[in-house]
Amino acid sequence: MSDAWSQQIRSHLERHLGRIDRVFAGDPSQGTADVLHVRPVNSRPYHTLVTAGMSRTEMQVPPDANAPHRLELMMTLPEGWNPSDEQSQWPIRLLQSLSKLPRERKGWLGWGHTVPNGDPPQPLAPQTELCGVIIAPSLLVPVAFYELSIDGERVAFYAAIPLYREELELHAREGMAQLLERLLHKDINDVVYLKRKNVAKKKRFGLF
């Protein structure tokens, strides 16, 4: 996209996170957003993916919810992630799938919302048991990146953080605070590691 709305998102991203290396084009007919890719640098040794266009659709946020009505999503990948490998491009497809939810469902995504990958939840990729995401602010970006004003409209940037099935169930059962407490206790942030520790899985005891 080359219009003014998209350009402001691109400028915001480059101002705070780094130069855009590549654009993975969305499909306007399907309502999917472009995904912008920032490569790792010494000061920020991660790949960063950010949608550009999801915020065009104003979400149907309930009147009593203090939440932004326009949203872009991001994911942070380890330095070794290969964006040119077809099998490794699932985060791009995931972001594009999430980007059309507000328009498809006439609903909204906000801080603490979870989105399972199907019902029952299926793994996001063959190499992992992560099977859904939670929407929350990234812990790895400057605070100034969290929001952008475009034509007087407030656009928020949240991370889509992959979760295990047990973590999705913990969130549903005990709420966002309990899940976040466990993640932070294990120093788990929004960098996507396919084999990271499952903070909700029960330990097994007994003799082996």
N, C-alpha and C positions, 0 to 999 in steps of 0.2 A: 504494500500500500504506500502511496506517495502523498496522500492528502495531509492537511494540516493537523488533524487529530492524531494520526499515526506518527507524524513527524515529531510532535511534542513528546510522545511516549519514547521515541527513539532518542531524542535529545536528553530527556530525563535519565534514561538508562546510561547513556554514555557519560553524562556529567557525574554520575555517582558510582557506577560500577565498572566502566571501561568501554573500549571501542567494540562496536558490533562487528563480529567476524563473518556472520552468515545469517541469512533469513530463511527459515523453513516456511514456505508459503502455505497459508490456510486455503480453504475452499469456501468462497463466499456463498455458493449455492447450498452448502451444508451448514453455513453459519459458524465455521471454525476460524479462529484467529490465526494470524501469522505467529510464528515463534522466533524470537530474536536470540541469537547465540553470542555470548561473550566468552572468549577463551581465557584460560588461566594466565595470570601474570604473577610476578614475585610478591606483590602486595596483596594479591587475592588469588591464591593457588587453587581455584575451583573453576569448573565450567558453570556458567550461569545461563539458564533458559528463562525467558520472560515472554508472556503473550503480549500481542499488540493488536487490539481490536475488540477484545471481549467487552471492554468498558463502553463500547458504542451502545450496547443494549442496557437500558436502565433496569435494574433488578426490582422485582416486586417486594420490596422490604416492608414488613408490617409497620404501621404507624408508631407502635410503641417500642420498636427496636431502634436503639441508637447505633446505627450501622451505616456504612457507606452504601450508596445506591449503585455505584459503578466500580468495577473490580477488574484488575489484571492479576494473573497468577504467575508464579515463578517456581523453578526447581533448581537446586544446587547439586552438581555432580562432582565426584572426585576427579582429581587431575588426570588420572589414567583413563577416564571415559573417552571413547572414540566416537565422535558424532557422525563419522562417515560409515560406520559399521551398521548395516541394516538391522541386525539383531539388537543393537544397543540403542536404537532410536525410539524405543517404547516410551521414554519420558516425553518426547516430542508429541507422539500420538496421544499420550495421556493428557497433556496440557490442552491439545486441540479438542479432545473429546470433552474435557471439563469446560472449555471456553464456550461451548454452545448450550450448556445446561440452562442458564438464565432465560435464553430465548425459547428453547424447546419446552421447558417445563413451566414457563411463566412464574418461576420461583426465584430463589436467591441463595447465594452462598455467603457466609460470613464467618467471623472468627469463631473457631470451635466446631464448625460443621464438619461432619464426616461424609465421605462418599465411598461406599464399598464398590468393588469391581464386580458387579453382578450380584445375583441372589440365588444360591449362596455365593459369597465372594470367591473369586478365582485369582490365582497369582497374576501379578502385573507383568511378569516376565518368566520364562522357563527356568531361570537361574535363581529364583527367589520364592519365598512363601509370603512376601509382602502382598497384600491383596486389597488395599484401599488407601485412602488418603484422609488427612485431617487438614483443615484450612487454618492457618495461624501466621502471625508475623514472623518473618525470617529473623534469626538471631545473628545473621552474618552480613547484614547490610547496614549502612549508615541510617540513622533515624530519619534523616532528610529524604531518604528514598521511599519511605512508607506511603507518602501521599503526593499527589500532583493535582493542581487545579488547571482544568482545560475549559476555556470559555465559561468560567464561573462554576463548573461542575467539579465536584470532589471525586477523584479517582484514587482508590487504594490499591496497594500492591501487597498481596499476601502470598505465602509459600504453600504449596501443596506437598505435604510431608507424608510419605508412605508409611502405612501401619500394617501390623500383622492382624490376623483374625481375632486373636485373643485380646489385642489392644483395642480393636473396634468394639468388642464385647464389653471390655472394661469401661470404655467411654460411655457406652449406652447404659451400663449398670450403675456406675459411680460418678460419672460426669467428667468434664474437661479438667478440672483442677487436679483430680487424682491421677489422671493419665499424665498430665504435664509434670507433676511432681516426680513421678517415676522416671520419666524420660530425662529430666534435668538431673536427677540423682545419679543417673548412669552417664552423665555428660553427653547425651545424645541430642544433637541439634538437627538442622534441616539438611545436612549433607546426606545424600542417598547412598547408603551402603547396603548392598543386596543381602548380606549375611550378618547384619548387625544383631545385637542381642534383642531378644523379645522380652520386654519388661513386664509383660502380663502373663507369661507362661508359668504355670505352677511347677515347682521343683518336685522331682521324684525322689522318694526316700525308700530305702530298703537295701537288701544285699543283691549283688550282681555276680 
